[in-house]
Protein backbone atom coordinates (compact mmCIF):
# COMPACT_ATOMS: atom_id res chain seq x y z
CA UNK A 1 0.00 0.00 0.00
CA UNK A 2 1.46 3.33 -1.08
CA UNK A 3 1.37 6.19 1.49
CA UNK A 4 0.81 9.63 0.02
CA UNK A 5 3.42 12.33 0.48
CA UNK A 6 0.96 14.43 2.52
CA UNK A 7 0.13 11.52 4.86
CA UNK A 8 3.86 10.75 5.25
CA UNK A 9 4.53 14.37 6.31
CA UNK A 10 1.70 14.13 8.84
CA UNK A 11 3.17 11.00 10.41
CA UNK A 12 6.67 12.51 10.47
CA UNK A 13 5.28 15.66 12.13
CA UNK A 14 3.37 13.56 14.66
CA UNK A 15 6.48 11.50 15.43
CA UNK A 16 8.70 14.57 15.84
CA UNK A 17 6.11 16.24 18.08
CA UNK A 18 5.80 13.14 20.24
CA UNK A 19 9.58 12.85 20.51
CA UNK A 20 9.94 16.52 21.55
CA UNK A 21 7.15 16.10 24.12
CA UNK A 22 8.81 13.04 25.67
CA UNK A 23 12.22 14.75 25.79
CA UNK A 24 10.74 17.90 27.33
CA UNK A 25 8.84 15.86 29.93
CA UNK A 26 11.96 13.91 30.93
CA UNK A 27 14.19 17.01 31.05
CA UNK A 28 11.72 19.11 33.04
CA UNK A 29 11.15 16.24 35.48
CA UNK A 30 14.76 16.47 36.65
CA UNK A 31 14.79 18.23 40.07
CA UNK A 32 17.57 20.60 39.00
CA UNK A 33 15.21 22.06 36.35
CA UNK A 34 12.38 22.94 38.76
CA UNK A 35 12.77 26.67 38.07
CA UNK A 36 11.58 26.17 34.48
CA UNK A 37 8.26 24.74 35.74
CA UNK A 38 7.59 27.45 38.31
CA UNK A 39 4.89 30.01 37.47
CA UNK A 40 6.90 32.68 39.27
CA UNK A 41 9.29 33.32 42.18
CA UNK A 42 8.49 31.60 45.47
CA UNK A 43 6.90 33.79 48.12
CA UNK A 44 9.06 35.26 50.86
CA UNK A 45 10.09 32.54 53.30
CA UNK A 46 9.55 29.73 50.77
CA UNK A 47 12.65 30.36 48.64
CA UNK A 48 14.44 27.19 49.78
CA UNK A 49 11.48 24.84 49.38
CA UNK A 50 11.47 22.24 46.62
CA UNK A 51 8.45 21.78 44.34
CA UNK A 52 7.49 18.54 46.10
CA UNK A 53 7.16 20.35 49.43
CA UNK A 54 3.77 21.58 48.17
CA UNK A 55 3.19 19.64 44.94
CA UNK A 56 3.33 16.15 46.44
CA UNK A 57 3.22 13.40 43.77
CA UNK A 58 -0.30 12.03 43.36
CA UNK A 59 -1.08 8.45 44.28
CA UNK A 60 -0.64 5.79 41.60
CA UNK A 61 1.04 6.01 38.22
CA UNK A 62 -0.09 8.12 35.25
CA UNK A 63 -2.11 5.23 33.74
CA UNK A 64 -4.00 4.64 37.00
CA UNK A 65 -4.71 8.38 37.39
CA UNK A 66 -6.08 8.60 33.82
CA UNK A 67 -8.16 5.47 34.36
CA UNK A 68 -9.63 6.83 37.61
CA UNK A 69 -10.59 10.13 35.99
CA UNK A 70 -12.17 8.41 32.97
CA UNK A 71 -14.24 6.25 35.32
CA UNK A 72 -15.32 9.40 37.20
CA UNK A 73 -16.32 11.04 33.90
CA UNK A 74 -18.62 8.18 32.92
CA UNK A 75 -20.08 7.86 36.42
CA UNK A 76 -18.32 4.67 37.53
CA UNK A 77 -16.40 6.48 40.29
CA UNK A 78 -17.75 8.97 42.86
CA UNK A 79 -14.76 11.32 42.80
CA UNK A 80 -11.96 12.28 40.44
CA UNK A 81 -8.27 11.69 41.14
CA UNK A 82 -5.31 14.05 41.27
CA UNK A 83 -3.20 13.85 38.14
CA UNK A 84 0.58 14.25 38.35
CA UNK A 85 0.60 15.97 41.75
CA UNK A 86 -1.85 16.34 44.61
CA UNK A 87 -3.90 19.51 44.74
CA UNK A 88 -2.23 22.30 46.74
CA UNK A 89 -4.85 23.51 49.18
CA UNK A 90 -5.20 24.94 52.68
CA UNK A 91 -4.69 21.53 54.25
CA UNK A 92 -1.29 21.35 52.58
CA UNK A 93 -0.39 24.82 53.93
CA UNK A 94 -1.35 23.76 57.44
CA UNK A 95 1.10 20.86 57.32
CA UNK A 96 3.76 23.49 58.03
CA UNK A 97 1.83 26.47 59.37
CA UNK A 98 -0.87 25.05 61.65
CA UNK A 99 -0.81 26.38 65.23
CA UNK A 100 -3.24 26.23 68.13
CA UNK A 101 -2.67 29.86 69.19
CA UNK A 102 -3.62 31.50 65.88
CA UNK A 103 -5.81 34.54 66.60
CA UNK A 104 -7.85 33.90 63.45
CA UNK A 105 -7.94 30.09 62.97
CA UNK A 106 -9.65 28.90 59.80
CA UNK A 107 -12.24 26.84 61.66
CA UNK A 108 -13.61 30.03 63.26
CA UNK A 109 -14.61 31.44 59.88
CA UNK A 110 -16.69 28.38 59.01
CA UNK A 111 -19.27 29.51 61.61
CA UNK A 112 -22.63 30.72 60.26
CA UNK A 113 -22.18 34.22 61.72
CA UNK A 114 -19.29 34.83 59.35
CA UNK A 115 -21.20 33.89 56.18
CA UNK A 116 -21.25 37.50 54.94
CA UNK A 117 -17.52 37.91 55.64
CA UNK A 118 -16.78 34.82 53.57
CA UNK A 119 -18.47 36.48 50.59
CA UNK A 120 -16.11 39.48 50.84
CA UNK A 121 -12.95 37.69 51.91
CA UNK A 122 -12.30 34.02 51.22
CA UNK A 123 -10.91 33.61 54.73
CA UNK A 124 -11.09 29.80 54.69
CA UNK A 125 -8.38 29.51 52.01
CA UNK A 126 -4.75 30.48 52.71
CA UNK A 127 -4.19 31.42 49.07
CA UNK A 128 -6.92 34.06 49.27
CA UNK A 129 -4.26 36.24 50.94
CA UNK A 130 -1.02 34.35 50.25
CA UNK A 131 -1.17 33.37 46.59
CA UNK A 132 2.09 31.53 45.85
CA UNK A 133 4.67 32.23 43.11
CA UNK A 134 4.47 36.01 43.43
CA UNK A 135 7.68 36.64 45.38
CA UNK A 136 5.90 38.50 48.21
CA UNK A 137 4.38 37.67 51.62
CA UNK A 138 0.87 38.90 50.97
CA UNK A 139 -1.20 39.20 47.79
CA UNK A 140 -4.37 40.47 49.50
CA UNK A 141 -4.25 44.12 48.46
CA UNK A 142 -7.09 45.36 50.71
CA UNK A 143 -5.10 46.21 53.84
CA UNK A 144 -8.18 47.37 55.81
CA UNK A 145 -9.91 43.99 55.88
CA UNK A 146 -10.32 44.12 59.70
CA UNK A 147 -13.48 46.21 59.24
CA UNK A 148 -15.39 43.14 58.09
CA UNK A 149 -15.53 41.75 61.65
CA UNK A 150 -14.44 44.43 64.11
CA UNK A 151 -16.83 47.28 63.36
CA UNK A 152 -18.15 47.39 66.93
CA UNK A 153 -14.91 46.88 68.87
CA UNK A 154 -14.83 48.76 72.18
CA UNK A 155 -12.09 48.35 74.81
CA UNK A 156 -12.65 48.89 78.53
CA UNK A 157 -9.14 50.05 79.36
CA UNK A 158 -7.99 51.36 76.01
CA UNK A 159 -4.19 51.90 76.13
CA UNK A 160 -4.02 54.40 73.24
CA UNK A 161 -4.42 58.17 73.53
CA UNK A 162 -6.99 57.84 70.72
CA UNK A 163 -9.47 55.06 71.49
CA UNK A 164 -10.15 52.11 69.23
CA UNK A 165 -13.78 53.26 69.14
CA UNK A 166 -12.69 56.62 67.71
CA UNK A 167 -10.35 55.02 65.18
CA UNK A 168 -13.26 52.89 63.97
CA UNK A 169 -15.58 55.90 63.81
CA UNK A 170 -13.01 57.63 61.59
CA UNK A 171 -12.69 54.39 59.50
CA UNK A 172 -8.94 54.29 60.09
CA UNK A 173 -8.82 50.54 59.46
CA UNK A 174 -5.26 50.47 58.16
CA UNK A 175 -4.05 51.39 61.67
CA UNK A 176 -4.96 47.91 62.98
CA UNK A 177 -1.88 46.36 61.40
CA UNK A 178 0.34 48.99 62.97
CA UNK A 179 0.06 46.94 66.18
CA UNK A 180 -1.53 43.60 65.28
CA UNK A 181 -0.50 41.07 62.66
CA UNK A 182 -3.50 39.08 61.40
CA UNK A 183 -2.42 35.70 62.80
CA UNK A 184 -1.25 37.14 66.13
CA UNK A 185 2.02 35.27 65.86
CA UNK A 186 4.41 38.01 67.01
CA UNK A 187 5.08 38.80 70.66
CA UNK A 188 4.95 42.56 71.19
CA UNK A 189 4.52 45.24 73.84
CA UNK A 190 1.22 47.15 73.81
CA UNK A 191 1.68 50.66 72.40
CA UNK A 192 0.29 53.57 74.39
CA UNK A 193 0.54 56.13 71.60
CA UNK A 194 -0.05 56.01 67.86
CA UNK A 195 3.40 57.57 67.51
CA UNK A 196 4.88 54.34 68.92
CA UNK A 197 3.13 52.09 66.39
CA UNK A 198 4.56 50.77 63.11
CA UNK A 199 4.07 53.17 60.15
CA UNK A 200 1.67 51.64 57.63
CA UNK A 201 4.21 52.19 54.81
CA UNK A 202 6.64 49.91 56.66
CA UNK A 203 3.90 47.28 57.08
CA UNK A 204 3.21 47.43 53.33
CA UNK A 205 6.93 47.00 52.56
CA UNK A 206 6.93 43.94 54.80
CA UNK A 207 3.98 42.46 52.89
CA UNK A 208 5.87 43.07 49.65
CA UNK A 209 8.81 41.00 50.95
CA UNK A 210 10.75 43.49 53.08
CA UNK A 211 12.15 43.08 56.58
CA UNK A 212 9.60 42.31 59.30
CA UNK A 213 8.71 45.36 61.41
CA UNK A 214 7.09 43.13 64.03
CA UNK A 215 8.90 41.65 67.01
CA UNK A 216 11.64 39.11 66.35
CA UNK A 217 10.16 36.78 68.94
CA UNK A 218 7.34 34.60 67.64
CA UNK A 219 4.90 32.19 69.22
CA UNK A 220 5.29 29.74 66.35
CA UNK A 221 7.82 28.93 63.63
CA UNK A 222 6.95 27.10 60.41
CA UNK A 223 8.45 23.67 59.84
CA UNK A 224 11.77 23.41 58.04
CA UNK A 225 12.08 21.27 54.89
CA UNK A 226 13.66 18.45 56.92
CA UNK A 227 11.02 18.61 59.68
CA UNK A 228 8.25 18.61 57.06
CA UNK A 229 9.43 15.42 55.37
CA UNK A 230 9.98 13.71 58.74
CA UNK A 231 6.36 14.51 59.57
CA UNK A 232 5.14 13.22 56.17
CA UNK A 233 7.06 9.94 56.67
CA UNK A 234 5.33 9.43 60.03
CA UNK A 235 1.93 9.93 58.39
CA UNK A 236 2.52 7.10 55.92
RODO-2510 file (C-alpha; in nm, 4 decimals, decimal comma):
residues 236
     n   res          X          Y          Z
     1     x     0,0000     0,0000     0,0000
     2     x     0,1464     0,3327    -0,1081
     3     x     0,1370     0,6191     0,1492
     4     x     0,0813     0,9627     0,0023
     5     x     0,3424     1,2330     0,0477
     6     x     0,0960     1,4426     0,2520
     7     x     0,0134     1,1522     0,4861
     8     x     0,3865     1,0755     0,5254
     9     x     0,4531     1,4366     0,6311
    10     x     0,1701     1,4133     0,8843
    11     x     0,3173     1,1000     1,0409
    12     x     0,6666     1,2511     1,0469
    13     x     0,5277     1,5660     1,2130
    14     x     0,3373     1,3558     1,4660
    15     x     0,6476     1,1496     1,5433
    16     x     0,8696     1,4566     1,5844
    17     x     0,6107     1,6238     1,8075
    18     x     0,5801     1,3139     2,0243
    19     x     0,9584     1,2854     2,0514
    20     x     0,9942     1,6519     2,1551
    21     x     0,7148     1,6104     2,4122
    22     x     0,8809     1,3042     2,5668
    23     x     1,2224     1,4748     2,5792
    24     x     1,0737     1,7904     2,7334
    25     x     0,8845     1,5860     2,9934
    26     x     1,1963     1,3911     3,0932
    27     x     1,4194     1,7007     3,1047
    28     x     1,1716     1,9112     3,3041
    29     x     1,1149     1,6237     3,5484
    30     x     1,4757     1,6468     3,6647
    31     x     1,4787     1,8232     4,0075
    32     x     1,7566     2,0603     3,9005
    33     x     1,5211     2,2057     3,6347
    34     x     1,2382     2,2936     3,8765
    35     x     1,2771     2,6672     3,8070
    36     x     1,1582     2,6172     3,4480
    37     x     0,8264     2,4743     3,5735
    38     x     0,7594     2,7447     3,8309
    39     x     0,4891     3,0011     3,7474
    40     x     0,6902     3,2684     3,9270
    41     x     0,9291     3,3318     4,2177
    42     x     0,8490     3,1604     4,5470
    43     x     0,6898     3,3788     4,8117
    44     x     0,9062     3,5256     5,0859
    45     x     1,0088     3,2536     5,3296
    46     x     0,9547     2,9734     5,0767
    47     x     1,2654     3,0360     4,8642
    48     x     1,4443     2,7194     4,9783
    49     x     1,1475     2,4842     4,9379
    50     x     1,1468     2,2243     4,6622
    51     x     0,8446     2,1780     4,4335
    52     x     0,7494     1,8542     4,6102
    53     x     0,7161     2,0348     4,9432
    54     x     0,3768     2,1584     4,8175
    55     x     0,3190     1,9644     4,4943
    56     x     0,3331     1,6152     4,6440
    57     x     0,3220     1,3399     4,3771
    58     x    -0,0299     1,2034     4,3365
    59     x    -0,1083     0,8452     4,4275
    60     x    -0,0643     0,5795     4,1603
    61     x     0,1037     0,6010     3,8220
    62     x    -0,0086     0,8117     3,5251
    63     x    -0,2113     0,5226     3,3740
    64     x    -0,4002     0,4639     3,7001
    65     x    -0,4707     0,8375     3,7386
    66     x    -0,6084     0,8604     3,3824
    67     x    -0,8164     0,5471     3,4358
    68     x    -0,9630     0,6830     3,7607
    69     x    -1,0590     1,0133     3,5988
    70     x    -1,2165     0,8406     3,2975
    71     x    -1,4243     0,6253     3,5319
    72     x    -1,5316     0,9398     3,7201
    73     x    -1,6318     1,1043     3,3897
    74     x    -1,8623     0,8182     3,2916
    75     x    -2,0085     0,7856     3,6424
    76     x    -1,8320     0,4668     3,7535
    77     x    -1,6396     0,6477     4,0291
    78     x    -1,7747     0,8969     4,2865
    79     x    -1,4760     1,1319     4,2804
    80     x    -1,1960     1,2281     4,0439
    81     x    -0,8270     1,1689     4,1141
    82     x    -0,5313     1,4051     4,1274
    83     x    -0,3196     1,3846     3,8145
    84     x     0,0578     1,4248     3,8350
    85     x     0,0597     1,5967     4,1746
    86     x    -0,1847     1,6341     4,4608
    87     x    -0,3905     1,9507     4,4742
    88     x    -0,2228     2,2301     4,6736
    89     x    -0,4848     2,3511     4,9183
    90     x    -0,5197     2,4944     5,2682
    91     x    -0,4693     2,1525     5,4250
    92     x    -0,1292     2,1351     5,2583
    93     x    -0,0387     2,4818     5,3933
    94     x    -0,1353     2,3757     5,7444
    95     x     0,1096     2,0857     5,7323
    96     x     0,3755     2,3486     5,8031
    97     x     0,1826     2,6474     5,9374
    98     x    -0,0867     2,5046     6,1654
    99     x    -0,0808     2,6378     6,5232
   100     x    -0,3241     2,6229     6,8129
   101     x    -0,2666     2,9861     6,9192
   102     x    -0,3618     3,1498     6,5881
   103     x    -0,5808     3,4544     6,6602
   104     x    -0,7846     3,3895     6,3448
   105     x    -0,7940     3,0094     6,2967
   106     x    -0,9650     2,8903     5,9798
   107     x    -1,2242     2,6844     6,1661
   108     x    -1,3612     3,0026     6,3258
   109     x    -1,4605     3,1442     5,9877
   110     x    -1,6690     2,8383     5,9006
   111     x    -1,9268     2,9511     6,1607
   112     x    -2,2634     3,0717     6,0257
   113     x    -2,2180     3,4223     6,1725
   114     x    -1,9290     3,4827     5,9346
   115     x    -2,1202     3,3891     5,6182
   116     x    -2,1246     3,7504     5,4942
   117     x    -1,7520     3,7908     5,5639
   118     x    -1,6778     3,4820     5,3569
   119     x    -1,8469     3,6483     5,0589
   120     x    -1,6111     3,9480     5,0835
   121     x    -1,2947     3,7685     5,1911
   122     x    -1,2301     3,4025     5,1217
   123     x    -1,0905     3,3607     5,4733
   124     x    -1,1091     2,9805     5,4686
   125     x    -0,8383     2,9515     5,2012
   126     x    -0,4750     3,0478     5,2712
   127     x    -0,4189     3,1422     4,9070
   128     x    -0,6918     3,4062     4,9271
   129     x    -0,4262     3,6236     5,0943
   130     x    -0,1022     3,4348     5,0254
   131     x    -0,1172     3,3366     4,6588
   132     x     0,2087     3,1534     4,5852
   133     x     0,4666     3,2228     4,3108
   134     x     0,4472     3,6006     4,3428
   135     x     0,7684     3,6642     4,5376
   136     x     0,5897     3,8495     4,8210
   137     x     0,4382     3,7675     5,1615
   138     x     0,0867     3,8896     5,0967
   139     x    -0,1196     3,9196     4,7792
   140     x    -0,4369     4,0469     4,9503
   141     x    -0,4250     4,4125     4,8458
   142     x    -0,7092     4,5360     5,0714
   143     x    -0,5096     4,6207     5,3840
   144     x    -0,8177     4,7371     5,5807
   145     x    -0,9910     4,3988     5,5879
   146     x    -1,0320     4,4123     5,9704
   147     x    -1,3476     4,6214     5,9236
   148     x    -1,5393     4,3142     5,8095
   149     x    -1,5527     4,1746     6,1653
   150     x    -1,4442     4,4433     6,4109
   151     x    -1,6829     4,7284     6,3361
   152     x    -1,8147     4,7387     6,6929
   153     x    -1,4915     4,6880     6,8868
   154     x    -1,4828     4,8758     7,2181
   155     x    -1,2091     4,8347     7,4806
   156     x    -1,2649     4,8887     7,8534
   157     x    -0,9144     5,0050     7,9361
   158     x    -0,7990     5,1362     7,6012
   159     x    -0,4192     5,1896     7,6130
   160     x    -0,4023     5,4400     7,3240
   161     x    -0,4418     5,8168     7,3526
   162     x    -0,6991     5,7836     7,0720
   163     x    -0,9470     5,5057     7,1488
   164     x    -1,0152     5,2108     6,9228
   165     x    -1,3784     5,3260     6,9136
   166     x    -1,2688     5,6618     6,7714
   167     x    -1,0351     5,5015     6,5181
   168     x    -1,3260     5,2889     6,3972
   169     x    -1,5579     5,5904     6,3813
   170     x    -1,3007     5,7632     6,1586
   171     x    -1,2691     5,4392     5,9496
   172     x    -0,8939     5,4286     6,0091
   173     x    -0,8818     5,0539     5,9464
   174     x    -0,5256     5,0467     5,8164
   175     x    -0,4052     5,1388     6,1666
   176     x    -0,4960     4,7907     6,2984
   177     x    -0,1882     4,6363     6,1396
   178     x     0,0343     4,8986     6,2970
   179     x     0,0057     4,6938     6,6180
   180     x    -0,1532     4,3605     6,5277
   181     x    -0,0502     4,1073     6,2664
   182     x    -0,3495     3,9081     6,1403
   183     x    -0,2418     3,5701     6,2799
   184     x    -0,1255     3,7144     6,6130
   185     x     0,2021     3,5270     6,5861
   186     x     0,4414     3,8009     6,7008
   187     x     0,5084     3,8800     7,0658
   188     x     0,4948     4,2559     7,1193
   189     x     0,4524     4,5244     7,3843
   190     x     0,1224     4,7149     7,3810
   191     x     0,1678     5,0659     7,2403
   192     x     0,0293     5,3575     7,4394
   193     x     0,0539     5,6126     7,1601
   194     x    -0,0054     5,6015     6,7861
   195     x     0,3397     5,7569     6,7511
   196     x     0,4879     5,4343     6,8918
   197     x     0,3132     5,2091     6,6394
   198     x     0,4565     5,0771     6,3111
   199     x     0,4069     5,3166     6,0149
   200     x     0,1666     5,1637     5,7628
   201     x     0,4207     5,2193     5,4810
   202     x     0,6642     4,9908     5,6665
   203     x     0,3900     4,7278     5,7082
   204     x     0,3211     4,7434     5,3326
   205     x     0,6929     4,7004     5,2560
   206     x     0,6931     4,3940     5,4801
   207     x     0,3981     4,2457     5,2891
   208     x     0,5871     4,3067     4,9650
   209     x     0,8809     4,1003     5,0946
   210     x     1,0748     4,3488     5,3079
   211     x     1,2150     4,3085     5,6579
   212     x     0,9601     4,2309     5,9299
   213     x     0,8712     4,5363     6,1415
   214     x     0,7085     4,3133     6,4026
   215     x     0,8901     4,1652     6,7009
   216     x     1,1638     3,9111     6,6347
   217     x     1,0158     3,6775     6,8939
   218     x     0,7342     3,4601     6,7641
   219     x     0,4898     3,2186     6,9219
   220     x     0,5290     2,9741     6,6345
   221     x     0,7820     2,8927     6,3627
   222     x     0,6948     2,7100     6,0409
   223     x     0,8452     2,3668     5,9842
   224     x     1,1766     2,3408     5,8036
   225     x     1,2083     2,1271     5,4892
   226     x     1,3660     1,8449     5,6921
   227     x     1,1023     1,8613     5,9678
   228     x     0,8252     1,8614     5,7064
   229     x     0,9427     1,5416     5,5373
   230     x     0,9983     1,3706     5,8741
   231     x     0,6360     1,4505     5,9573
   232     x     0,5143     1,3221     5,6174
   233     x     0,7058     0,9937     5,6671
   234     x     0,5335     0,9432     6,0028
   235     x     0,1927     0,9933     5,8392
   236     x     0,2516     0,7102     5,5917
***
